[in-house]
Amino acid sequence: MTFSATEYLGTVLPALIQSREGPGPLPDAVVQFTVTDGEPVSLAYRLSPTEGLEVLTGVSDRQDLTLIFLTEDLERFAQGTLDVQAALRSRRLKVHGDPALLAWVADHLST
């Protein structure tokens, strides 16, 4: 099966975030995921401790954390095989925003 960034970011990742139990409620934040090659896509996740998770298509006006991937790296991220530190060092993965929110995302998406 061919990997689809749109399907992963629009369906799979939101379901994963909602299914994970973690300490405390969701943060009040907007996390933007962008894929810049192949199948370009931008989706944002509006997280709310009272309203849950909302998926927004396109680039959000408010972004507390932005993760910018190449398709190949997003697929490896989805499979749990991406070496995030190496991707950051090589600038294949770009991260902008709140480091505490990045830690929250990593905690909730770890397998």
Residue pairs with C-beta under 8 A, 6 or more apart in sequence:
3 71
3 74
3 75
3 78
4 39
5 35
5 38
5 39
5 41
5 69
5 71
5 74
5 75
6 39
6 41
8 74
8 75
8 78
9 33
9 35
9 41
9 43
9 74
10 41
10 43
10 55
10 57
12 78
13 33
13 45
13 78
13 109
14 45
14 53
14 55
16 109
17 45
17 53
17 108
17 109
18 52
18 53
20 108
20 109
22 104
22 107
22 108
25 49
25 50
26 47
26 48
26 49
26 52
26 53
27 47
27 49
27 101
27 104
28 47
28 48
28 49
29 47
29 64
29 65
29 98
29 101
30 44
30 45
30 46
30 47
30 56
30 60
30 62
30 63
30 64
30 65
31 44
31 45
31 47
31 63
31 64
31 65
31 66
31 67
31 101
31 105
32 42
32 43
32 44
32 45
32 59
32 60
32 63
32 65
32 66
32 67
33 41
33 42
33 43
33 44
33 45
33 66
33 67
33 69
33 74
34 40
34 41
34 42
34 59
34 66
34 67
34 68
34 69
35 41
35 42
35 68
35 69
35 70
35 71
35 74
36 68
36 69
36 70
37 70
37 71
38 70
38 71
39 71
42 57
42 58
42 59
43 55
43 56
43 57
43 58
44 55
44 56
44 58
44 59
44 60
44 63
45 53
45 54
45 55
45 56
46 53
46 54
46 55
46 56
46 60
47 53
48 54
63 96
63 97
64 97
64 98
64 101
65 95
65 96
65 97
65 98
65 101
65 102
65 105
66 94
66 95
66 96
66 97
67 93
67 94
67 95
67 105
68 93
68 94
68 95
68 96
69 77
69 92
69 93
70 92
70 93
73 82
73 87
73 92
73 93
76 82
77 84
80 111
82 93
84 93
84 106
87 93
88 95
95 102
